[in-house]
C-alpha cells in the first residue's frame, strides 16, 4: 500500500475523489492509500469464502471487495474488507447506493480480511483493523493468513475482541455460524 495524498482528506472528499483510473483506495487516518491488485491466492481465498457463506447466508447480505466501512477514530478512515456480511437492517439502509457504510449506520455483522504478504499488510490486518473494527462494533472479524497458514476468529466481547486461532484440520468455530463445517486447511487449499 502506498500513501497518495500529502494533505488530510475528509470522508466526503474521499467519497468524491476520482482520479479516472481503476485504482482502488482506502482512506487511512485522512490519507488516501492506493491498494495494489490482490494476489491470485488472496482473491481465490476471498471468493471461496463468498461461495461458502452463500450456502448459509442470503447472497444479498454478502459483500466482496465492493463495500467500504467508515471506522471510528480521530481522523477519517474508510476500510474496504475482502468480504463482509451485512445485517438485514444495513442492507436496507444501503439500498442500491454506493457501498459505503458510514458512522451513522449500524455495523456489518462480520468483516473478513485475507492477509497479503508484507509486514505493513500484516500490521494493517492484525493490529489496526482489529482495533478499528472493534471500535465500530463489528461482532466478528476473521483473518485468514495464507502465509502463516492460520485463521484467526475474533469475537467482540464488551467492546474488545477475544481471539481464537485455528490451524490445519481444526474446525473454525463461529458463534454466528455454529454449524459451519469449515477448517482453516480447507480455506487455505482453496487458493492453491
C-alpha positions in Angstrom: 0.0 0.0 0.0 1.2 3.4 -0.9 0.0 6.8 0.5 -1.0 9.2 -2.2 -2.3 12.4 -0.7 0.0 14.5 1.3 -2.7 16.6 2.9 -5.6 15.3 5.1 -8.8 14.3 3.4 -12.2 14.2 4.9 -14.5 11.3 4.3 -16.6 13.4 1.9 -13.5 14.4 -0.1 -12.6 10.7 -0.3 -16.0 9.7 -1.4 -15.9 12.3 -4.2 -12.3 11.5 -5.2 -11.9 10.3 -8.8 -8.5 10.1 -10.5 -10.1 8.5 -13.6 -8.2 5.2 -13.1 -9.2 1.8 -11.9 -7.0 2.1 -8.8 -8.7 1.1 -5.5 -8.1 3.2 -2.4 -8.7 3.2 1.3 -8.7 6.3 3.4 -6.4 5.7 6.4 -6.2 8.5 9.0 -7.1 11.1 6.4 -4.6 9.9 3.9 -5.5 8.3 0.5 -3.8 5.0 0.3 -3.7 3.0 -3.0 -4.4 -0.7 -2.8 -2.3 -2.8 -5.2 -4.0 -5.6 -7.0 -4.5 -8.7 -4.8 -2.5 -11.8 -5.4 -4.4 -14.5 -7.1 -4.1 -16.6 -3.9 -5.8 -14.0 -1.8 -8.5 -13.4 -4.4 -9.2 -17.1 -4.6 -9.5 -17.5 -0.8 -11.8 -14.5 -0.6 -14.0 -15.9 -3.4 -14.1 -19.3 -1.8 -15.3 -17.7 1.4 -18.0 -15.9 -0.5 -19.2 -19.2 -2.1 -19.1 -21.0 1.3 -21.0 -18.1 3.0 -23.6 -18.1 0.2 -24.6 -21.6 1.3 -25.7 -20.4 4.8 -26.3 -16.6 4.4 -28.6 -14.9 1.9 -26.4 -13.9 -1.0 -27.6 -10.2 -1.0 -26.1 -9.8 2.5 -22.6 -10.7 1.3 -20.1 -8.1 0.1 -17.0 -9.0 -1.8 -14.4 -6.1 -2.1 -17.2 -3.7 -3.0 -18.4 -2.1 0.2 -16.3 0.1 2.4 -16.9 1.0 6.0 -16.0 4.2 7.8 -14.3 3.3 11.1 -14.1 5.3 14.2 -11.1 7.5 15.0 -9.8 11.0 15.3 -9.0 11.2 11.5 -11.2 9.9 8.7 -10.7 6.2 7.8 -12.6 4.1 5.4 -11.7 0.4 5.0 -12.5 -2.0 2.2 -12.7 -5.5 3.7 -12.2 -8.5 1.4 -15.6 -9.9 2.5 -18.4 -8.6 4.7 -21.7 -10.0 5.8 -24.4 -7.3 6.3 -27.3 -7.3 8.6 -30.8 -7.1 7.0 -31.2 -3.6 8.5 -27.9 -2.4 7.0 -28.8 -3.9 3.6 -32.0 -1.9 3.6 -30.2 1.3 4.6 -27.6 0.9 1.9 -30.1 0.1 -0.9 -28.6 0.5 -4.3 -26.4 3.5 -3.5 -22.6 3.4 -3.3 -21.5 0.8 -0.9 -20.3 3.0 1.9 -21.2 2.2 5.5 -20.8 5.5 7.4 -20.6 6.0 11.1 -24.3 6.8 11.4 -25.2 3.3 10.1 -25.2 0.1 12.0 -22.1 -2.1 11.5 -22.0 -5.2 9.4 -22.1 -8.4 11.4 -18.9 -9.9 10.0 -15.7 -8.5 8.3 -13.1 -10.8 6.8 -9.6 -10.0 5.7 -7.1 -12.2 3.8 -3.6 -11.1 4.7 -1.3 -10.1 1.9 2.4 -10.6 2.0 4.5 -7.9 3.8 4.9 -6.6 7.3 2.8 -3.5 6.6 -0.1 -5.6 5.5 0.1 -7.9 8.5 0.1 -4.8 10.8 -3.0 -3.5 9.0 -5.0 -6.7 9.4 -3.8 -7.9 12.8 -3.4 -4.6 14.6 -5.0 -1.6 13.1 -8.1 -3.1 11.6 -8.6 -5.2 14.7 -9.0 -2.1 16.9 -10.9 -0.1 14.2 -13.4 -2.9 13.7 -13.9 -3.5 17.4 -14.5 0.3 18.0 -17.0 0.2 15.1 -18.9 -2.7 16.8 -18.4 -5.5 14.2 -19.5 -8.7 16.1 -17.0 -11.0 14.4 -13.7 -10.3 12.5 -12.0 -13.2 10.8 -8.4 -13.0 9.5 -7.2 -15.7 7.0 -3.4 -15.7 6.8 -2.2 -17.9 3.9 1.4 -17.0 4.8 1.3 -18.4 8.3 -1.5 -20.9 7.4 -3.7 -19.8 10.2 -7.2 -18.5 10.7 -8.0 -16.1 13.5 -11.6 -15.6 14.6 -12.2 -12.5 16.7 -15.4 -12.2 18.7 -16.5 -8.9 20.2 -17.0 -9.2 23.9 -17.7 -6.0 25.9 -16.0 -3.8 23.3 -12.9 -5.8 22.8 -12.1 -8.8 20.6 -11.3 -12.2 22.1 -9.4 -14.4 19.6 -9.1 -18.0 18.8 -6.5 -19.2 16.3 -7.2 -22.3 14.0 -4.7 -24.4 12.1 -4.8 -27.4 9.9 -7.9 -29.5 10.2 -9.3 -27.7 13.2 -13.0 -26.7 12.6 -13.4 -23.0 12.6 -15.9 -22.1 15.4 -18.0 -19.1 15.0 -20.9 -18.1 17.2 -22.6 -16.5 14.2 -22.4 -19.8 12.2 -22.2 -22.6 14.8 -23.0 -25.4 12.3 -20.5 -24.3 9.7 -18.1 -27.2 8.8 -15.1 -25.3 7.6 -11.4 -25.8 8.5 -8.5 -23.5 8.2 -6.7 -26.0 5.9 -9.7 -26.2 3.5 -9.8 -22.4 3.2 -6.0 -22.2 2.6 -6.1 -25.0 0.0 -8.9 -23.2 -1.9 -6.3 -20.7 -3.1 -3.9 -23.3 -4.4 
